[in-house]
Amino acid sequence: MKEKYGDRFMGYFNVSAKANVNMTELLDSILSTAKSLPNMNETVPRSYHNLRNKIKVSAAERYLLTRRFAPLAPIARSIRA
């Protein structure tokens, strides 16, 4: 498994949910690994937030340009025809 998955492979756990064997250890390991990942202290990763804001601004700019030049739309359509 280590050869196939490299650093993403964290190890094996012999568990049984039915017999409740090693479930606490597995859960502790999962939580520990998750806490060590980047962006875990952020509700939404900053990069997603920044991208979302850029998209919002871009959409707002397109909307304003469309509204601003709406009176010219008939002229533009006649030129294209």
KOLSE-145278 format. One record per atom (N, C-alpha, C, O, CB): z, y, x; residue in one letter. Coordinates in steps of 0.1 Angstrom, whole numbers, m for minus. Atoms other than C-alpha are relative to their C-alpha. Glycine has a CB too. Example, Ala and Ser with C-alpha at 12.3 -4.5 7.8 and 13.67 -1.06 7.14 Angstrom:
R    pz    py    px resn
R     0   m12     9    A
R    78   m45   123    A
R     0    12     9    A
R     7    12    19    A
R    12     0   m10    A
R     0   m11    m9    S
R    71   m11   137    S
R     8    11    m8    S
R     9    22    m3    S
R   m14     5     4    S
% end
This chain:
R    pz    py    px resn
R     0   m12     8    M
R     0     0     0    M
R     0    13     9    M
R    m7    22     5    M
R    12     0    m9    M
R     0   m12    m9    K
R     8    24    28    K
R   m13     3     6    K
R   m17    15     7    K
R    11    m2    12    K
R    13    m2    m5    E
R   m26    19    43    E
R   m10     7   m10    E
R   m18    15    m7    E
R    m7   m13     5    E
R     9    m5    10    K
R   m43    26    10    K
R     4    14    m5    K
R    m5    23    m7    K
R     1    m9   m12    K
R    m4   m13     6    Y
R   m22    56    m2    Y
R     6    10    10    Y
R     9    21     7    Y
R    10    m3   m10    Y
R    m5    m8   m10    G
R    m9    70    31    G
R    14     7    m3    G
R    23     0    m8    G
R   m10    11     3    G
R   m12    m7     3    D
R    18    97    27    D
R     5     1   m14    D
R    16     4   m18    D
R    m1    14     6    D
R    m4     0    15    R
R    17    95   m11    R
R     8   m12    m3    R
R    15   m12   m14    R
R   m13     0    m8    R
R    m8    12     3    F
R    33    60    m9    F
R    14     2     5    F
R    16     4    17    F
R    m7   m12     6    F
R   m13    m3    m4    M
R    70    64    m9    M
R     9   m12     2    M
R    20   m12     8    M
R     7     9   m10    M
R    m7    12    m2    G
R    82    28   m10    G
R     1    m8   m12    G
R    m5    m5   m23    G
R    14     3     5    G
R    m2     9    11    Y
R    91    m1   m32    Y
R    14     0    m6    Y
R    23     3     1    Y
R    m4   m14     4    Y
R   m13     2     6    F
R   119    m6   m57    F
R    m1   m12    m9    F
R   m10   m14   m17    F
R     4    12    m9    F
R    m1    12     9    N
R   128   m40   m72    N
R     9     4   m12    N
R    21     7   m10    N
R     5   m12     8    N
R    m8    m4    12    V
R   138   m30  m107    V
R    m2    m9   m12    V
R   m12   m17   m12    V
R    m4    14    m4    V
R     2     7    13    S
R   143   m45  m141    S
R     6     9   m11    S
R    18    11   m11    S
R     7   m15     0    S
R    m5    m8    11    A
R   146   m23  m171    A
R     7    m9   m10    A
R    17    m4   m16    A
R   m12     7    m7    A
R    m6     9     9    K
R   155   m53  m192    K
R    15    m3     4    K
R    24    m3    m4    K
R    m8   m13    m1    K
R   m13     3    m5    A
R   185   m62  m170    A
R     7    12     6    A
R    18    11    11    A
R    m1   m11    11    A
R    m6   m12    m6    N
R   191   m26  m159    N
R     4    m1    15    N
R    15     3    19    N
R    12     4    m8    N
R    m3     2   m15    V
R   188   m35  m122    V
R    m8    11     7    V
R   m20    12     6    V
R    m5   m14     4    V
R     6   m10   m10    N
R   182    m7   m97    N
R    m7    12    m8    N
R   m14    19    m1    N
R    m9    m6     9    N
R     7   m11     8    M
R   171    18  m125    M
R     6    13     5    M
R    m2    23     6    M
R     2    m2   m15    M
R    m6   m12    m5    T
R   196    44  m113    T
R    m6     4    13    T
R    m9    16    15    T
R    15    m1     0    T
R     6    m3   m14    E
R   183    42   m77    E
R   m14     5    m1    E
R   m18    14     6    E
R     1   m13     9    E
R    14    m4     2    L
R   147    44   m89    L
R     0    15    m5    L
R    m8    23     0    L
R    m7    m9   m10    L
R    m1   m14     5    L
R   155    75  m110    L
R     4    10    10    L
R    m2    21    11    L
R     9     0   m13    L
R    m5    m9   m11    D
R   174    91   m82    D
R   m11     3    10    D
R   m13    15    14    D
R    12    m5     7    D
R    10    m2    m9    S
R   145    86   m59    S
R   m12     8    m5    S
R   m17    17     1    S
R    m6   m14     5    S
R    11    m8     6    I
R   119   100   m83    I
R     4    14    m1    I
R    m4    23     2    I
R    m3    m6   m15    I
R    m5   m14     1    L
R   141   131   m89    L
R     0     6    13    L
R    m4    18    15    L
R    14     0    m7    L
R     0    m6   m14    S
R   146   136   m52    S
R   m14     3     5    S
R   m16    14    11    S
R     7   m10    10    S
R    14    m3    m4    T
R   109   133   m45    T
R    m6    12    m7    T
R   m13    20    m2    T
R    m9   m13    m2    T
R     5   m11     8    A
R   100   156   m74    A
R     6    14     5    A
R    m2    24     5    A
R     3    m2   m15    A
R    m6   m13    m4    K
R   125   183   m62    K
R    m6     5    13    K
R    m5    17    16    K
R    15    m2     1    K
R     5    m4   m14    S
R   109   182   m27    S
R   m14     5    m1    S
R   m20    11     9    S
R     1   m11     9    S
R    14    m4     2    L
R    74   190   m41    L
R    m1    16    m1    L
R     8    22    m6    L
R    m6    m6   m12    L
R     1   m15     0    P
R    61   226   m37    P
R    m2     4   m15    P
R    m6    m3   m24    P
R   m13     5     7    P
R     1    m6    13    N
R    63   248   m68    N
R    10    m5   m10    N
R     9    m2   m22    N
R   m14    m1    m5    N
R    m9     6    10    M
R    91   228   m84    M
R    10    10    m6    M
R    15     7   m17    M
R     7   m12     6    M
R    m9   m10     5    N
R   113   258   m88    N
R    m6    11    m9    N
R     1    20   m14    N
R     7     7    12    N
R     8    m9     9    E
R    86   277  m107    E
R    m3    m6   m13    E
R    m6   m18   m14    E
R   m13     5     7    E
R     4     5    13    T
R    81   274  m144    T
R   m15    m3    m1    T
R   m19   m14    m5    T
R     4    10   m11    T
R    14     2    m2    V
R    44   278  m138    V
R    m3     4    14    V
R     1    15    18    V
R    m8     9   m11    V
R     3    m4   m14    P
R    30   278  m103    P
R    m7    14     0    P
R   m15    17    m8    P
R   m10   m11     6    P
R     5   m14    m1    R
R    22   313   m92    R
R   m15     1     1    R
R   m21    10    m5    R
R     6     7    13    R
R    15     0    m1    S
R   m14   304   m84    S
R    m6    m1   m14    S
R   m16     5   m16    S
R    m5   m11     9    S
R     5     1    13    Y
R   m19   294  m120    Y
R     2    13    m8    Y
R    m7    17   m15    Y
R     6   m12    m8    Y
R    m3   m12     7    H
R    m3   325  m133    H
R   m10    11     5    H
R   m15    19    m3    H
R    15     5     3    H
R     9   m10    m5    N
R   m25   347  m110    N
R   m14    m3    m5    N
R   m21     7    m9    N
R     0    m1    16    N
R    13     3     5    L
R   m56   329  m121    L
R    m1     3   m15    L
R   m11     9   m19    L
R    m4   m15     2    L
R     0    m4    14    R
R   m47   333  m157    R
R    m1    15    m3    R
R    m9    19   m11    R
R    13    m5    m7    R
R     1   m14     2    N
R   m42   370  m153    N
R   m14     5     4    N
R   m19    14    m3    N
R    10     7     9    N
R    13    m4    m3    K
R   m76   373  m136    K
R   m10    m3   m11    K
R   m19     5   m14    K
R    m5    m7    13    K
R     9     4    11    I
R   m93   355  m164    I
R     2    10   m12    I
R    m7    14   m18    I
R     3   m15    m5    I
R    m3    m9    11    K
R   m75   377  m190    K
R    m7    14     3    K
R   m13    20    m6    K
R    15     2    m1    K
R     5   m13    m4    V
R   m86   409  m171    V
R   m16    m1    m2    V
R   m22     8    m7    V
R     4     4    14    V
R    15     1     1    S
R  m122   396  m169    S
R    m4     0   m14    S
R   m14     6   m17    S
R    m4   m13     8    S
R     4     0    14    A
R  m123   388  m206    A
R     2    13    m6    A
R    m7    17   m14    A
R     9   m11    m7    A
R    m2   m14     5    A
R  m109   422  m214    A
R   m11     9     4    A
R   m16    17    m4    A
R    14     5     4    A
R    10    m9    m5    E
R  m134   439  m192    E
R   m13    m3    m8    E
R   m21     6   m11    E
R    m2    m2    15    E
R    12     3     8    R
R  m163   420  m209    R
R     0     5   m14    R
R    m9    10   m19    R
R    m2   m16     0    R
R    m2    m5    14    Y
R  m149   429  m243    Y
R    m3    15    m1    Y
R   m10    20    m9    Y
R    13    m4    m6    Y
R     1   m15     0    L
R  m147   466  m234    L
R   m14     4     3    L
R   m20    13    m4    L
R     9     6    10    L
R    14    m3    m3    L
R  m182   466  m219    L
R    m9    m3   m12    L
R   m18     5   m15    L
R    m5    m8    12    L
R     8     3    11    T
R  m196   449  m249    T
R     2    10   m11    T
R    m8    14   m17    T
R     4   m14    m6    T
R    m2   m11    10    R
R  m180   474  m273    R
R    m6    13     4    R
R   m11    20    m4    R
R    16     1    m2    R
R     5   m13    m5    R
R  m189   503  m251    R
R   m15     1    m2    R
R   m21    12    m5    R
R     4     2    14    R
R    15    m1     0    F
R  m226   494  m250    F
R    m6    m6   m13    F
R   m18    m8   m14    F
R    m5    m8    12    F
R     5     5    12    A
R  m228   479  m285    A
R   m11     8    m7    A
R   m21     3   m12    A
R    11    m2   m10    A
R    10    m8     6    P
R  m248   509  m298    P
R   m14    m2     7    P
R   m24     1     1    P
R     4    14     0    P
R    13     2    m7    L
R  m275   501  m272    L
R    m6   m14    m2    L
R   m17   m16     3    L
R     3     2    15    L
R     5    14     2    A
R  m278   464  m282    A
R   m14     0    m7    A
R   m22    m8    m2    A
R    10    m8    m8    A
R    14     1     6    P
R  m308   470  m306    P
R   m11     4    10    P
R   m22    m1    10    P
R     0     9   m12    P
R    10    m5   m10    I
R  m326   489  m278    I
R    m3   m11    10    I
R   m14   m14    13    I
R     5    13     7    I
R     1    10   m10    A
R  m319   462  m253    A
R    m8   m12    m6    A
R   m17   m18     1    A
R    14    m5     5    A
R     8    11     6    R
R  m332   435  m278    R
R   m14     3    m1    R
R   m23    m5     1    R
R     6    m3   m14    R
R    14    m3     2    S
R  m364   454  m284    S
R    m7     1    13    S
R   m19    m2    14    S
R    m1    14    m7    S
R     6     0   m13    I
R  m370   458  m247    I
R    m3   m14     5    I
R   m14   m17    11    I
R     9     7    11    I
R     2    14    m4    R
R  m366   420  m241    R
R   m11    m6    m8    R
R   m17   m16    m3    R
R    13    m7    m2    R
R    10     6     9    A
R  m389   412  m270    A
R   m14     1     5    A
R   m24    m4    m1    A
R     1     5   m14    A
% end
